Amino acid sequence: MNFHHRHRAARAASAFVLLCAAASTTHADIDTLRAPFLASLFSDNMVLQRGQSDPVWGWTTPGAKVTVRIAGKQAVAMADAKGKWVAKLPPLPVGGPYTLDVSGSNQESAKCSNVLVGDVWVCSGQSNMEFGMGYTRDSLQEIAAANYPNIRLMVVPHNLQIDPQARTNTSWAVCTPAAVNTQNGTWNGFSAVGYFFGRELYNDLHTPIGLIQSAFGGTNAESWTSYEALKAHVPDFKPQLAQLDAERAIGAPGWAERQVAKDNAWYQQNDPGSKEGLGWADSSLDVSAWPVMALPGYWETKGVPELANFDGVVWFRREFDVPEDAVGKDITLHFAVDDDDTAWINGVNVGATDLFTVQRAYKIPHGVLKAGRNTIAIRVLDTGGGGGVYGDPSSLSLSVDGGTDIPLAGDWRYKISASIYMASAPPPLAIEANANFPTMLYNGMISPIATYGVKGVLWYQGENNANKPGQYRSLLPALIGDWRAKWGQGDFPFLIVQLAGFQNSGQADDPSWPELRDAQWNTARTVKNAGIVTAIDIGEPTDIHPKNKQEVGRRLALVARHQVYHEKIEDSGPVYQSMKTEGDTVRLTFTHTGGKMTTKNGDPLTGFIIAGADRKWLPATARIDGDTIVVSSPDVKSPVAVRYSWAGYSQSNLIGAAGLPAFPFRTDNWPYLTKE
């Protein structure tokens, strides 16, 4: 999927959000509820972090005593006034499988079997981290080979919250082909980057590996950062934090209903198909004059000029037949939409969702469908990037419990209704429904797992913050410090994936992505125990989701092996060190060359640009001279600065002796050009 995430507000929704709201409580209140005796993070098949005192926690009667036992060791805890207990296990060596036994003084107990002790890594970020095994290169072969009993997987479900949460609903699984291929939203399985990293690490260390996926496509770093950290370290977010304070003062009850009302009002004001009564959802409406489009498929790919770059509302209609023996059975409507939808069958509203990563599954109330001819209408709102009803043809259907599915793929009538750019106001977006609003994902997806014993974090994110690379120089270090403080395990390793090559805007001179990479590089070089790998050479110019996640995972594992496990291996390609002007040329020196710099396939060097004091960048000629590179241009007589691989997508080709690519770099410290 080619989503332009920088233009997208990931939006949660009416029906979807109502479900979340019903179960939502504040962090302050959650311990007073009837919570699980043992938190769901502690389950069969889990991995505990070796060599440190790991906390185990849950909830019981205030003042009750809880004892935790494993591998001949034990820890005792007393529940606090809100019923939460935390037992600190003594450090455990690599081993297993063990059984974790938990018992309380009021006869409560829990048991976790097949427990291993090894290293646990959190895999977080946006879509390129969430990108599943089913989408990766050679996916069928890779999934079939994913049989690693000593690698364990856990997925933190998507959860948007205005207050930090204490709980999540998840569990551990043994790494098998079925486990890595389990559907996770629309991202088709467990994190490919996470799995390939874990596989490389396990094959090298022969130590149990636990992988915790906590990722959400199309999201900003500020959403993954806590209120306290943003307030203290990134003043840009002061207005949003004030909004959050106001929303908290109102309280969670009723906000989802308020959002539904806002959505309906917006459609009635801006969408001709929604202005009166059922509008274009009315099954008696004659739509024979509407043009035809084959679904599923993004409307940008259908060859319709008016939809080539359209963001707004499009209606889809079609008729379908229901066999008589299906009437009265449980029937569910399945499809995927980017971004938001409302669906009607025979004029009856059967569901609405405003989140592009959620596969729709609307259970049709009995009595709505009839034997013979029926009508379905789907109103789609796209707020950026690809739009429409997408996915495999088999995913667009009605499933009949105990019967034959009714396919809905094929020709649909459609009508373009309203552009969001022509609307009286932008589509409404509640704080609680916005996965990009500051703190929302930290609250729902990091707060519940913080303090679980880990070795470190993998972070693949930045596409959504590329429009503000200057801000990211402060934001990413703030996030790292925030997580480390919340975990309370010191400066654990934090390994960053530098953005892959991608022509993000169609303009070769757009500075945003190279500047965001520079901000990532700056973080890795200034924050203690941070590491970085580049994916500049394995990107795809027109696909923001490159398929070669194997190499990303391998490179992350190289960095971990060298920087975390202290193996004497090369984990990097050439890294710029210094420059010296020699007349009309510039000589650059490097580290991490392995004693030999070269190029892919032995071709001449590419990807260098050079500038004089006027700061006008021109293509440069470059040649390797030992452990240095000499750069020049006949049009720059007095050079002062050089940059390398400084583009959204670059054909740069410098590598070191280990075959790893050189990191993009600049010799100057001139201000960023991206207008934030």
C-alpha positions as CSV (number, residue, x, y, z in Angstrom):
1,M,0.0,0.0,0.0
2,N,1.3,3.4,-1.0
3,F,0.0,5.8,1.7
4,H,1.5,9.3,1.8
5,H,1.5,9.2,5.6
6,R,2.8,12.8,6.0
7,H,-0.6,14.0,4.7
8,R,-2.7,11.6,6.7
9,A,-4.4,11.9,10.1
10,A,-4.9,8.3,11.2
11,R,-8.5,8.4,12.3
12,A,-10.3,6.1,14.7
13,A,-14.0,6.0,14.5
14,S,-17.7,5.9,15.2
15,A,-18.5,2.2,15.6
16,F,-14.9,1.3,16.3
17,V,-14.3,4.1,18.8
18,L,-17.6,3.4,20.6
19,L,-16.3,-0.1,21.4
20,C,-13.0,1.3,22.7
21,A,-14.8,4.0,24.8
22,A,-17.0,1.4,26.5
23,A,-13.9,-0.3,27.9
24,S,-11.8,2.9,28.5
25,T,-10.9,4.2,31.9
26,T,-8.3,6.5,33.2
27,H,-5.0,5.3,34.7
28,A,-6.0,6.6,38.1
29,D,-9.2,4.6,38.1
30,I,-8.2,1.3,36.5
31,D,-6.7,-0.3,39.6
32,T,-10.0,0.1,41.5
33,L,-11.8,-2.1,39.0
34,R,-11.9,-5.8,39.1
35,A,-8.6,-6.3,37.2
36,P,-6.9,-9.6,36.3
37,F,-4.9,-11.3,39.1
38,L,-1.9,-11.5,36.7
39,A,-1.4,-8.9,33.9
40,S,-1.9,-10.4,30.4
41,L,1.8,-9.6,29.5
42,F,2.6,-12.6,31.7
43,S,1.3,-15.7,29.8
44,D,2.2,-19.1,28.6
45,N,5.2,-19.0,26.1
46,M,6.6,-15.7,27.4
47,V,10.2,-14.7,27.6
48,L,11.6,-13.0,30.7
49,Q,14.6,-10.8,30.4
50,R,17.8,-12.5,31.6
51,G,20.3,-11.0,34.1
52,Q,18.1,-8.4,35.7
53,S,15.4,-8.1,38.4
54,D,12.2,-8.4,36.3
55,P,8.9,-7.1,37.7
56,V,5.8,-9.3,37.6
57,W,2.5,-7.6,38.4
58,G,-1.3,-7.9,38.6
59,W,-4.2,-6.9,40.8
60,T,-5.9,-8.4,43.9
61,T,-7.5,-7.3,47.2
62,P,-5.7,-4.3,48.7
63,G,-3.2,-5.5,51.3
64,A,-3.1,-9.1,50.1
65,K,0.2,-11.0,49.8
66,V,1.3,-12.4,46.5
67,T,4.1,-14.9,45.9
68,V,5.8,-15.5,42.5
69,R,7.9,-18.6,41.9
70,I,10.1,-19.7,38.9
71,A,13.2,-21.8,38.5
72,G,13.6,-22.3,42.2
73,K,13.5,-18.6,43.0
74,Q,10.7,-16.5,44.4
75,A,9.6,-12.9,45.0
76,V,6.9,-11.6,47.4
77,A,4.7,-8.5,47.0
78,M,1.9,-6.8,48.9
79,A,-1.0,-5.2,47.0
80,D,-1.3,-1.5,47.4
81,A,-4.4,0.5,48.3
82,K,-5.7,0.2,44.8
83,G,-5.0,-3.5,44.6
84,K,-2.0,-3.5,42.4
85,W,0.9,-5.7,43.3
86,V,4.4,-5.8,41.8
87,A,6.9,-8.6,42.6
88,K,10.5,-8.2,41.6
89,L,12.1,-11.5,40.6
90,P,15.8,-12.0,41.3
91,P,18.0,-12.0,38.2
92,L,17.6,-15.2,36.1
93,P,20.1,-16.8,33.8
94,V,19.3,-18.0,30.3
95,G,17.2,-21.1,30.4
96,G,13.8,-22.8,30.3
97,P,11.3,-23.9,29.7
98,Y,10.0,-23.1,33.2
99,T,6.7,-22.7,34.9
100,L,5.8,-19.4,36.6
101,D,3.5,-19.9,39.6
102,V,1.7,-17.0,41.2
103,S,-0.4,-17.4,44.4
104,G,-2.2,-14.9,46.6
105,S,-3.2,-14.9,50.2
106,N,-6.9,-15.0,49.3
107,Q,-6.6,-18.2,47.3
108,E,-6.1,-16.6,43.9
109,S,-3.6,-18.2,41.6
110,A,-2.2,-18.2,38.1
111,K,0.3,-20.3,36.2
112,C,2.3,-19.7,33.0
113,S,3.9,-22.6,31.3
114,N,6.7,-22.9,28.7
115,V,8.4,-19.8,30.0
116,L,11.9,-19.0,28.7
117,V,14.6,-16.6,30.0
118,G,16.5,-14.7,27.3
119,D,16.5,-11.3,25.7
120,V,13.3,-9.2,25.0
121,W,13.1,-6.5,22.4
122,V,10.3,-4.0,21.8
123,C,9.6,-3.4,18.1
124,S,7.8,0.0,17.7
125,G,7.1,2.7,15.2
126,Q,4.7,3.2,12.2
127,S,3.8,1.2,9.2
128,N,7.3,0.0,8.1
129,M,7.6,-1.6,11.6
130,E,4.0,-2.9,11.5
131,F,4.5,-4.2,8.0
132,G,3.8,-7.9,8.3
133,M,5.4,-11.1,7.1
134,G,2.7,-11.6,4.5
135,Y,3.8,-8.5,2.6
136,T,7.6,-9.0,2.7
137,R,9.8,-10.2,-0.1
138,D,9.6,-13.9,-0.6
139,S,6.8,-14.0,1.9
140,L,5.6,-17.6,1.2
141,Q,9.1,-19.1,1.7
142,E,9.9,-16.9,4.7
143,I,6.6,-17.8,6.5
144,A,7.0,-21.5,5.8
145,A,10.5,-21.4,7.4
146,A,9.5,-19.4,10.5
147,N,9.7,-22.3,12.9
148,Y,11.7,-21.1,15.9
149,P,10.5,-22.6,19.2
150,N,12.9,-20.4,21.2
151,I,11.6,-17.1,19.6
152,R,8.4,-15.8,21.1
153,L,6.1,-13.1,19.7
154,M,3.6,-10.7,21.3
155,V,1.5,-8.0,19.6
156,V,0.2,-5.0,21.6
157,P,-3.3,-4.2,20.0
158,H,-4.0,-0.8,18.6
159,N,-5.3,1.4,21.4
160,L,-5.9,5.2,21.5
161,Q,-6.3,6.7,25.0
162,I,-6.3,10.2,26.5
163,D,-4.9,8.9,29.8
164,P,-2.0,6.4,30.4
165,Q,-3.4,2.9,30.7
166,A,-2.2,0.2,33.1
167,R,-3.5,-2.8,31.1
168,T,-3.5,-4.2,27.6
169,N,-5.1,-7.4,26.3
170,T,-2.5,-9.6,24.7
171,S,-0.4,-12.8,25.1
172,W,2.7,-14.5,23.9
173,A,3.0,-17.0,21.1
174,V,5.7,-19.5,20.0
175,C,7.2,-18.4,16.7
176,T,5.6,-20.7,14.1
177,P,4.6,-20.2,10.5
178,A,1.0,-19.8,11.7
179,A,2.0,-17.3,14.4
180,V,4.0,-15.0,12.1
181,N,1.2,-15.1,9.5
182,T,-1.6,-14.2,11.9
183,Q,-3.5,-11.2,10.6
184,N,-2.7,-8.0,12.5
185,G,-5.0,-5.2,11.4
186,T,-4.4,-4.9,7.6
187,W,-0.7,-5.4,7.9
188,N,-0.7,-9.2,7.3
189,G,1.1,-10.8,10.1
190,F,3.8,-10.2,12.7
191,S,6.3,-7.3,12.1
192,A,8.7,-8.5,9.4
193,V,11.5,-6.2,10.6
194,G,11.1,-7.5,14.1
195,Y,11.0,-11.2,13.1
196,F,14.1,-10.9,10.8
197,F,16.0,-9.1,13.6
198,G,15.0,-11.8,16.1
199,R,15.9,-14.6,13.8
200,E,19.4,-13.2,13.1
201,L,20.0,-12.6,16.7
202,Y,18.8,-16.0,17.8
203,N,20.9,-17.8,15.1
204,D,24.0,-15.9,16.4
205,L,23.4,-16.0,20.1
206,H,21.4,-19.2,20.5
207,T,19.6,-17.4,23.3
208,P,15.8,-17.2,23.6
209,I,14.4,-14.1,22.0
210,G,11.2,-12.3,22.9
211,L,9.7,-9.8,20.4
212,I,7.0,-7.3,21.5
213,Q,5.4,-5.5,18.6
214,S,3.8,-2.2,19.5
215,A,3.4,-0.3,16.3
216,F,0.7,1.6,14.4
217,G,0.9,2.6,10.8
218,G,0.8,6.3,9.7
219,T,1.6,7.8,13.1
220,N,3.7,10.6,14.5
221,A,6.4,10.3,17.1
222,E,4.6,12.7,19.4
223,S,1.7,10.3,19.7
224,W,4.2,7.7,21.1
225,T,5.6,10.2,23.7
226,S,4.2,10.9,27.2
227,Y,2.5,14.1,28.4
228,E,5.3,14.8,30.9
229,A,8.1,14.4,28.3
230,L,6.4,16.6,25.7
231,K,5.7,19.3,28.2
232,A,9.2,19.3,29.6
233,H,11.2,18.9,26.4
234,V,9.2,19.9,23.3
235,P,7.4,23.2,23.8
236,D,5.9,23.1,20.3
237,F,3.2,20.9,21.6
238,K,1.9,23.2,24.3
239,P,-1.3,24.0,22.5
240,Q,-2.2,20.4,21.9
241,L,-1.4,19.5,25.5
242,A,-3.8,22.3,26.6
243,Q,-6.5,20.7,24.4
244,L,-5.8,17.4,26.1
245,D,-6.1,19.0,29.5
246,A,-9.5,20.4,28.4
247,E,-10.7,17.1,27.1
248,R,-9.7,15.3,30.3
249,A,-11.7,17.9,32.3
250,I,-14.8,17.0,30.2
251,G,-14.2,13.3,30.8
252,A,-14.4,10.3,28.6
253,P,-18.1,9.4,28.9
254,G,-20.0,10.6,25.9
255,W,-17.1,11.7,23.7
256,A,-17.7,8.9,21.1
257,E,-21.3,9.9,20.8
258,R,-20.3,13.5,20.4
259,Q,-17.9,12.5,17.6
260,V,-20.7,10.6,15.8
261,A,-22.9,13.7,15.9
262,K,-20.0,15.8,14.6
263,D,-19.5,13.4,11.7
264,N,-23.2,13.4,10.8
265,A,-23.3,17.2,10.9
266,W,-20.3,17.5,8.6
267,Y,-21.7,15.1,6.0
268,Q,-25.1,16.8,6.0
269,Q,-23.4,20.2,5.4
270,N,-20.8,19.1,2.8
271,D,-21.9,15.9,1.1
272,P,-24.8,16.1,-1.4
273,G,-25.4,12.4,-0.9
274,S,-26.1,12.9,2.8
275,K,-28.2,16.1,2.9
276,E,-31.7,14.7,3.0
277,G,-33.0,11.6,4.7
278,L,-31.2,8.4,3.4
279,G,-29.9,10.4,0.5
280,W,-27.9,8.2,-1.8
281,A,-28.2,5.3,0.6
282,D,-31.9,5.0,-0.3
283,S,-32.3,1.6,-2.0
284,S,-35.1,2.9,-4.3
285,L,-32.7,5.5,-5.8
286,D,-32.1,5.0,-9.5
287,V,-28.3,5.0,-10.0
288,S,-28.3,3.5,-13.5
289,A,-26.6,6.7,-14.8
290,W,-23.7,6.4,-12.3
291,P,-20.4,5.3,-13.9
292,V,-19.0,1.8,-13.2
293,M,-15.8,0.9,-11.3
294,A,-14.4,-2.5,-10.5
295,L,-13.9,-3.1,-6.8
296,P,-11.8,-3.6,-4.7
297,G,-9.1,-1.2,-5.7
298,Y,-7.9,2.3,-4.9
299,W,-9.8,4.9,-7.0
300,E,-6.5,6.5,-7.9
301,T,-5.6,3.4,-9.9
302,K,-8.8,3.2,-11.9
303,G,-7.8,5.6,-14.7
304,V,-10.5,8.1,-13.8
305,P,-9.0,11.6,-14.2
306,E,-11.2,13.2,-11.6
307,L,-10.1,10.6,-9.0
308,A,-6.3,10.7,-9.8
309,N,-5.5,12.9,-6.8
310,F,-8.9,13.1,-5.2
311,D,-9.4,13.4,-1.4
312,G,-13.0,13.5,-0.3
313,V,-16.3,11.6,-0.4
314,V,-17.2,9.0,-3.0
315,W,-20.4,6.8,-2.9
316,F,-20.5,3.2,-4.1
317,R,-23.6,1.2,-4.9
318,R,-24.4,-2.2,-6.2
319,E,-27.1,-4.9,-6.1
320,F,-26.6,-8.5,-5.1
321,D,-28.6,-11.6,-4.6
322,V,-29.1,-13.5,-1.4
323,P,-30.2,-17.2,-1.7
324,E,-33.4,-18.1,0.2
325,D,-31.5,-20.6,2.5
326,A,-29.2,-17.8,3.8
327,V,-32.0,-15.6,5.1
328,G,-32.2,-15.8,8.9
329,K,-28.6,-16.9,9.3
330,D,-25.9,-14.8,10.9
331,I,-24.3,-12.9,8.0
332,T,-21.3,-10.5,8.2
333,L,-20.2,-7.8,5.7
334,H,-16.5,-7.8,5.2
335,F,-14.4,-5.1,3.3
336,A,-11.5,-2.7,3.8
337,V,-11.6,1.1,3.3
338,D,-9.1,3.9,3.2
339,D,-9.9,6.0,5.2
340,D,-13.5,6.1,6.6
341,D,-16.8,4.5,5.7
342,T,-20.5,4.2,6.4
343,A,-22.4,1.2,5.0
344,W,-26.1,0.6,4.4
345,I,-27.9,-2.5,3.2
346,N,-31.4,-2.0,1.9
347,G,-31.3,1.5,3.4
348,V,-30.4,0.3,6.9
349,N,-27.2,1.6,8.4
350,V,-25.1,-1.5,9.3
351,G,-21.8,0.0,10.4
352,A,-19.3,2.9,10.3
353,T,-15.6,3.1,10.9
354,D,-13.1,5.9,10.6
355,L,-9.8,4.0,10.7
356,F,-8.0,2.8,7.6
357,T,-6.1,-0.1,9.4
358,V,-9.3,-1.9,10.5
359,Q,-10.8,-4.6,8.4
360,R,-14.6,-4.0,8.5
361,A,-16.7,-6.8,9.8
362,Y,-20.3,-5.6,10.2
363,K,-22.8,-8.1,11.5
364,I,-26.1,-7.6,9.6
365,P,-29.1,-7.5,11.9
366,H,-31.7,-10.2,11.2
367,G,-34.5,-9.0,9.0
368,V,-32.3,-6.6,6.9
369,L,-31.5,-9.0,4.1
370,K,-34.2,-10.6,2.0
371,A,-34.2,-13.5,-0.4
372,G,-33.4,-12.3,-3.9
373,R,-32.3,-8.8,-4.8
374,N,-30.7,-6.5,-2.2
375,T,-28.9,-3.2,-2.4
376,I,-25.6,-2.1,-0.7
377,A,-24.3,1.5,-0.4
378,I,-20.9,2.5,1.0
379,R,-20.0,6.1,1.6
380,V,-16.2,6.5,1.6
381,L,-14.2,9.5,2.9
382,D,-10.5,9.7,2.0
383,T,-8.4,12.3,3.8
384,G,-5.1,11.8,2.0
385,G,-3.1,9.2,0.0
386,G,-4.9,6.2,-1.5
387,G,-8.6,6.2,-1.2
388,G,-11.5,3.7,-1.7
389,V,-12.4,0.1,-1.1
390,Y,-9.2,-1.8,-1.3
391,G,-7.8,-5.3,-0.7
392,D,-8.1,-8.8,-2.2
393,P,-11.3,-9.6,-4.1
394,S,-12.0,-12.3,-1.5
395,S,-12.0,-9.7,1.3
396,L,-15.1,-8.0,-0.2
397,S,-17.9,-10.3,0.6
398,L,-20.8,-11.3,2.9
399,S,-19.9,-14.4,5.0
400,V,-22.9,-16.6,5.8
401,D,-22.6,-18.7,9.0
402,G,-23.1,-22.3,8.0
403,G,-23.6,-21.3,4.3
404,T,-21.8,-20.2,1.2
405,D,-20.2,-16.7,1.1
406,I,-21.7,-14.1,-1.1
407,P,-19.0,-12.3,-3.2
408,L,-19.3,-8.6,-3.7
409,A,-16.2,-8.0,-5.8
410,G,-16.8,-6.8,-9.3
411,D,-18.6,-3.8,-10.9
412,W,-20.0,-1.1,-8.6
413,R,-21.7,2.1,-9.5
414,Y,-20.0,5.2,-8.1
415,K,-20.5,8.9,-7.7
416,I,-18.0,11.6,-6.7
417,S,-19.7,13.7,-4.0
418,A,-17.5,16.2,-2.2
419,S,-13.8,17.2,-2.1
420,I,-12.5,17.9,1.4
421,Y,-10.7,20.9,-0.1
422,M,-14.0,22.4,-1.2
423,A,-15.8,21.7,2.1
424,S,-16.8,24.4,4.5
425,A,-14.5,22.9,7.1
426,P,-12.1,19.9,7.4
427,P,-13.7,16.6,8.4
428,P,-14.1,16.5,12.2
429,L,-11.5,14.7,14.2
430,A,-11.8,14.2,17.9
431,I,-8.7,14.0,20.0
432,E,-9.7,10.6,21.2
433,A,-10.1,9.4,17.6
434,N,-6.8,10.7,16.4
435,A,-3.8,8.3,16.4
436,N,-1.5,11.3,15.7
437,F,-2.6,13.5,18.6
438,P,0.2,13.8,21.1
439,T,0.4,11.1,23.8
440,M,-2.5,8.9,22.4
441,L,-0.4,5.9,21.5
442,Y,2.0,6.2,24.4
443,N,-1.1,6.1,26.7
444,G,-2.7,3.1,25.1
445,M,0.3,1.0,23.7
446,I,3.4,1.9,25.7
447,S,2.2,2.7,29.2
448,P,0.7,-0.8,29.7
449,I,4.0,-2.5,28.8
450,A,6.5,-0.1,30.4
451,T,8.5,-1.8,33.1
452,Y,8.2,-5.2,31.5
453,G,11.8,-6.5,31.5
454,V,13.5,-5.7,28.1
455,K,16.9,-5.7,26.5
456,G,16.2,-2.8,24.2
457,V,14.0,-1.1,21.6
458,L,13.9,-1.2,17.7
459,W,12.4,2.0,16.3
460,Y,11.3,2.4,12.6
461,Q,9.4,5.7,12.3
462,G,9.8,9.1,10.9
463,E,7.8,9.2,7.6
464,N,5.0,11.0,9.4
465,N,7.3,13.6,10.9
466,A,9.3,14.4,7.7
467,N,7.4,17.7,7.4
468,K,9.1,18.8,10.7
469,P,12.7,17.5,10.7
470,G,13.9,20.4,12.9
471,Q,11.4,19.5,15.6
472,Y,12.3,15.8,15.3
473,R,15.9,16.7,16.5
474,S,14.3,17.4,19.9
475,L,11.3,15.1,19.7
476,L,13.1,11.7,19.1
477,P,15.7,12.2,22.0
478,A,12.8,13.3,24.2
479,L,10.9,10.1,23.3
480,I,14.0,7.9,24.0
481,G,14.6,9.5,27.4
482,D,10.9,9.3,28.2
483,W,10.7,5.5,27.6
484,R,13.9,4.9,29.4
485,A,12.6,6.8,32.4
486,K,9.3,5.0,32.4
487,W,10.9,1.6,32.1
488,G,13.3,2.3,34.9
489,Q,16.0,0.0,33.5
490,G,18.6,2.7,32.8
491,D,19.8,3.7,29.3
492,F,18.8,0.5,27.4
493,P,19.7,0.2,23.7
494,F,17.5,2.1,21.3
495,L,18.2,1.1,17.7
496,I,16.8,3.4,14.9
497,V,16.1,2.6,11.3
498,Q,17.0,5.6,9.1
499,L,14.3,6.2,6.5
500,A,14.6,4.2,3.3
501,G,14.9,5.8,-0.1
502,F,11.5,7.1,-1.4
503,Q,10.6,10.0,-3.6
504,N,8.0,11.3,-1.1
505,S,6.6,14.2,-3.0
506,G,7.5,13.6,-6.6
507,Q,10.0,16.5,-6.3
508,A,13.6,15.5,-6.4
509,D,14.7,18.6,-4.5
510,D,12.2,18.2,-1.6
511,P,14.5,18.5,1.5
512,S,12.2,17.0,4.0
513,W,13.2,13.3,3.9
514,P,17.0,13.9,3.8
515,E,16.7,16.4,6.7
516,L,14.6,13.9,8.7
517,R,17.3,11.3,8.1
518,D,19.8,13.8,9.4
519,A,17.7,14.3,12.5
520,Q,17.7,10.6,13.0
521,W,21.5,10.5,12.6
522,N,22.0,13.4,15.0
523,T,19.9,11.5,17.6
524,A,21.9,8.3,17.2
525,R,25.2,10.1,17.6
526,T,24.3,12.3,20.6
527,V,22.0,10.0,22.7
528,K,23.8,7.4,24.8
529,N,23.4,3.8,23.7
530,A,21.4,4.8,20.6
531,G,22.3,3.0,17.4
532,I,21.3,3.4,13.8
533,V,21.1,1.6,10.5
534,T,20.4,3.1,7.1
535,A,17.9,1.7,4.5
536,I,18.8,4.4,2.0
537,D,19.9,1.8,-0.6
538,I,16.9,-0.7,-0.3
539,G,14.0,1.7,-0.7
540,E,11.7,1.7,-3.6
541,P,11.2,5.1,-5.4
542,T,7.4,4.9,-5.6
543,D,6.6,2.7,-2.6
544,I,6.8,4.0,0.9
545,H,6.8,0.4,2.1
546,P,9.9,-1.3,0.6
547,K,9.6,-5.1,0.7
548,N,13.2,-6.1,1.6
549,K,12.7,-6.2,5.4
550,Q,15.1,-9.1,5.6
551,E,18.0,-6.7,5.1
552,V,16.7,-4.1,7.6
553,G,16.4,-6.8,10.2
554,R,19.9,-8.1,9.4
555,R,21.4,-4.7,9.7
556,L,19.7,-4.0,13.1
557,A,21.0,-7.4,14.3
558,L,24.6,-6.4,13.2
559,V,24.3,-3.2,15.3
560,A,23.0,-5.1,18.3
561,R,25.7,-7.8,18.0
562,H,28.4,-5.1,17.9
563,Q,27.1,-2.4,20.2
564,V,25.0,-4.4,22.6
565,Y,26.6,-7.8,22.7
566,H,30.1,-6.5,22.0
567,E,31.0,-8.8,19.1
568,K,34.0,-7.7,17.1
569,I,32.2,-7.3,13.8
570,E,31.6,-4.4,11.4
571,D,28.1,-3.0,11.8
572,S,28.2,0.0,9.5
573,G,29.2,1.2,6.1
574,P,31.5,4.2,5.7
575,V,30.8,7.1,8.1
576,Y,31.9,10.6,7.2
577,Q,34.5,11.9,9.6
578,S,36.1,15.2,8.3
579,M,36.7,17.4,5.2
580,K,39.6,19.4,3.9
581,T,39.6,21.9,1.0
582,E,42.4,21.4,-1.5
583,G,42.1,24.2,-4.0
584,D,38.9,23.5,-6.1
585,T,38.4,20.0,-4.6
586,V,37.3,18.7,-1.2
587,R,38.9,15.6,0.4
588,L,36.7,13.6,2.8
589,T,37.8,11.1,5.4
590,F,35.8,8.2,6.8
591,T,35.6,5.7,9.5
592,H,34.0,2.2,9.2
593,T,35.6,1.5,5.9
594,G,37.0,-1.9,6.7
595,G,40.2,-0.8,5.0
596,K,38.5,-0.6,1.6
597,M,35.9,1.6,0.2
598,T,34.3,0.7,-3.1
599,T,31.0,0.9,-5.0
600,K,28.2,-1.5,-5.8
601,N,29.1,-3.4,-9.0
602,G,32.4,-1.4,-9.3
603,D,30.6,1.6,-11.0
604,P,31.8,5.2,-10.6
605,L,30.8,7.0,-7.4
606,T,27.4,8.6,-7.5
607,G,25.2,10.6,-5.1
608,F,27.6,13.6,-4.2
609,I,26.7,17.2,-4.5
610,I,28.9,20.2,-3.7
611,A,28.4,23.9,-3.0
612,G,30.3,27.1,-2.5
613,A,29.6,30.0,-0.2
614,D,26.5,30.8,-2.2
615,R,25.0,27.5,-0.9
616,K,23.9,26.5,-4.4
617,W,24.1,22.7,-4.7
618,L,25.4,21.2,-7.9
619,P,26.2,17.6,-8.9
620,A,29.7,16.6,-8.2
621,T,32.3,14.1,-9.5
622,A,33.8,11.9,-6.8
623,R,36.6,9.4,-6.7
624,I,38.0,7.0,-4.1
625,D,41.6,7.7,-3.0
626,G,42.5,5.1,-0.3
627,D,40.4,5.8,2.8
628,T,39.4,9.2,1.4
629,I,37.2,10.5,-1.3
630,V,38.0,13.5,-3.5
631,V,35.0,15.6,-4.6
632,S,34.8,18.4,-7.2
633,S,32.7,20.2,-9.8
634,P,34.0,22.4,-12.6
635,D,31.2,24.8,-11.8
636,V,32.3,25.3,-8.1
637,K,35.7,26.9,-8.0
638,S,35.8,27.5,-4.2
639,P,33.9,24.6,-2.5
640,V,32.9,24.9,1.1
641,A,30.5,22.0,1.6
642,V,29.6,18.5,0.3
643,R,26.6,16.3,0.8
644,Y,26.0,12.7,0.0
645,S,22.8,10.8,-0.8
646,W,20.9,14.0,0.1
647,A,17.5,13.3,-1.6
648,G,14.3,11.5,-1.0
649,Y,15.5,8.7,-3.3
650,S,19.1,8.5,-4.3
651,Q,21.2,6.4,-6.6
652,S,24.2,6.7,-4.2
653,N,26.4,3.6,-4.3
654,L,29.4,4.0,-1.8
655,I,30.0,0.9,0.4
656,G,32.6,-0.3,2.7
657,A,34.6,-3.6,2.9
658,A,31.7,-5.3,4.7
659,G,29.3,-4.5,1.8
660,L,27.2,-2.1,3.9
661,P,26.2,1.3,2.4
662,A,27.6,4.6,3.5
663,F,25.3,6.7,5.6
664,P,23.9,9.9,4.0
665,F,25.9,12.9,5.4
666,R,26.5,16.6,5.1
667,T,29.7,18.4,5.9
668,D,27.9,21.7,6.7
669,N,25.6,22.7,9.5
670,W,23.4,25.0,7.5
671,P,19.8,25.4,8.7
672,Y,17.2,23.0,7.4
673,L,15.1,24.2,4.4
674,T,11.9,22.3,5.2
675,K,9.2,24.8,6.0
676,E,7.6,23.4,9.2
